[in-house]
Amino acid sequence: MPIRPATHRASGQARRTALLEAAIEVIAEGGVGKATHRSIAARAGMPLSTTSYFFSSLDDLIAAALQVVADRISARVEEALRMIDEAALGPEESIEPFLEQLLSTPQSELTAQFEIYLECARRPQLQATAHQIMASIERAAEASLRALGISHATRRAPMVVAMLDGFALHRRAWPRGEADRRVLREALSTLLRTFAAQDSVKG
């Protein structure tokens, strides 16, 4: 079998990436119900057959789009951890770098994430992928807690993610500018202080 040249592979990867970006945009604008092979291909500026070439089904395409969003969330957390480690920041001082990364998430990605979560109730075939994505985000939160010296990171990470997801969802419905930053900063600070206080009592 002939080996495809690197330029062909790069072109194929670029088209696949463009389809995923288009899927995120379509889902964010119209919900999962508007995400069809035709609408995604049209948004990407590609022939309809392109989606079937790269993805075995529409659900496969939607799941891959959600994975892109999750990978970007994890990357932002890793970048915040790198900044915290380089500056040797403590728990309270570390909040600002996390805020910068969290608040820099494009609204289209957040909307697509929640749209797909909601769709899981109607399309159970998406649940396994959504669970994997949520677990990967929780692992990123767990790594953050460990880096900040917080005990029981595995058990506490879902609490942090639930709070952040709830905040992000509310911010989509009622964005309040700088007030959002103040509320999130105080919420993270309160959560970290609570964990630290519990650790000191148990210690």
C-alpha positions, 0 to 999 in steps of 0.5 A, spaced: 500 500 500 502 506 498 504 511 503 500 518 503 505 523 503 506 528 509 502 534 505 496 529 504 496 527 511 496 535 513 491 537 508 486 531 511 488 533 518 486 541 516 480 539 513 478 535 519 480 540 524 475 545 520 469 540 521 470 540 528 471 548 529 464 548 524 461 543 529 462 547 535 460 554 532 453 550 529 452 547 536 453 554 539 449 558 535 443 553 534 444 547 539 445 540 537 438 539 533 441 544 528 448 540 527 447 536 521 452 533 516 449 539 511 450 544 516 457 543 519 459 542 512 456 548 509 459 552 515 466 549 514 465 551 506 466 543 504 462 538 500 457 534 504 461 528 503 467 530 507 463 529 514 462 522 512 469 521 510 472 523 516 467 521 521 463 514 521 456 518 524 454 525 526 454 522 533 461 521 532 463 528 529 459 531 535 463 527 540 469 529 537 467 536 537 466 536 545 473 532 546 476 538 542 472 543 547 475 539 553 482 538 551 482 546 550 479 546 557 485 542 560 490 546 556 488 552 559 488 549 566 495 546 565 497 553 562 495 556 569 499 551 573 505 552 569 504 560 571 503 558 578 509 553 579 514 558 575 512 564 580 511 559 586 504 562 588 500 560 594 493 558 594 490 565 594 495 568 589 494 562 584 486 564 583 488 570 579 492 566 574 486 561 574 481 566 573 485 569 567 484 562 563 477 560 565 474 567 563 478 567 556 474 561 554 470 563 548 463 563 549 462 559 543 466 553 546 462 554 553 455 554 549 457 548 545 459 544 551 453 545 555 448 544 549 451 537 548 451 535 556 443 537 555 443 533 549 445 527 553 438 526 556 435 525 549 441 521 546 444 516 550 449 514 545 452 521 547 453 519 554 459 515 554 463 520 551 460 526 555 462 522 561 469 521 559 470 529 557 467 530 564 472 526 567 478 529 564 476 536 566 475 533 573 482 530 572 485 537 571 481 540 577 484 534 581 491 536 578 490 543 580 488 542 587 494 537 588 499 543 586 496 547 591 497 542 596 490 541 597 488 534 600 483 529 598 484 532 591 480 526 587 474 527 592 474 534 592 475 535 584 468 534 582 466 539 587 470 545 584 468 543 577 460 543 579 461 550 581 465 552 575 460 549 570 454 552 574 458 559 574 459 559 567 452 557 565 449 562 569 454 567 566 451 565 559 444 567 561 446 573 565 453 576 563 455 581 568 462 583 566 467 585 572 462 583 577 463 576 574 470 576 576 469 578 583 464 573 584 468 567 581 474 570 585 471 570 592 467 563 590 474 560 589 477 563 595 472 561 599 472 553 596 480 553 597 479 556 604 474 551 606 478 545 604 484 548 607 480 549 614 478 542 613 485 539 612 487 543 618 482 540 623 483 533 620 490 533 621 
